[in-house]
């Protein structure tokens, strides 16, 4: 029984090593795409990322359920998994920073475009005043739409 459990744990650790390696590869590719501004490549990698995360979570449930047995397990596979996990953690931290930077930069660009459009539009716009009367003087609030492909 103990032998079977040790064998099963070794197999699960080996499978987790493959998943972690694959996850690190996907994240590294995404990081490169983010650095190079390749939004289409990031979108393509998203599906791989979702599948890899699902596999990672599924296998993590086994490790959580059998925490004591995994802690007692001795083997080089366990140390290799720890090393791979450290590499994955670094890649994920870089990924988080790149994604946040990309989102903030995109927001700032759109805010700038919107503010310029509002200022340009404000002098030409007309609206309804407080009493419901048409007036060119009360044009502080104008509707503005933008195309996301900008």
BELHUCOR-V283643 format. One record per residue. N is the residue number from 1. SS is DSSP state (@ for helix, = for strand, . for the rest). Layout:
# BELHUCOR-V283643
<<N/SS> <N/SS>>
This chain:
# BELHUCOR-V283643
<<1/.> <2/@> <3/@> <4/@> <5/@> <6/@> <7/@> <8/@> <9/@> <10/@> <11/@> <12/@> <13/@> <14/@> <15/@> <16/@> <17/@> <18/@> <19/@> <20/@> <21/@> <22/@> <23/@> <24/@> <25/@> <26/@> <27/@> <28/@> <29/@> <30/@> <31/@> <32/@> <33/@> <34/@> <35/@> <36/.> <37/.> <38/.> <39/@> <40/@> <41/@> <42/@> <43/@> <44/@> <45/@> <46/@> <47/@> <48/@> <49/@> <50/@> <51/@> <52/@> <53/@> <54/@> <55/@> <56/@> <57/@> <58/@> <59/@> <60/@> <61/@> <62/@> <63/@> <64/@> <65/@> <66/.> <67/@> <68/@> <69/@> <70/@> <71/@> <72/@> <73/.> <74/.> <75/.> <76/@> <77/@> <78/@> <79/@> <80/@> <81/@> <82/@> <83/@> <84/@> <85/@> <86/@> <87/@> <88/@> <89/@> <90/@> <91/@> <92/@> <93/@> <94/@> <95/@> <96/@> <97/@> <98/@> <99/@> <100/@> <101/@> <102/@> <103/@> <104/@> <105/@> <106/@> <107/@> <108/@> <109/@> <110/@> <111/@> <112/@> <113/@> <114/@> <115/@> <116/@> <117/@> <118/@> <119/@> <120/@> <121/@> <122/@> <123/@> <124/@> <125/.> <126/.> <127/=> <128/=> <129/.> <130/.> <131/.> <132/.> <133/.> <134/=> <135/=> <136/.> <137/.> <138/.> <139/.> <140/.> <141/.> <142/.> <143/.> <144/.> <145/.> <146/.> <147/.> <148/.> <149/.> <150/.>>
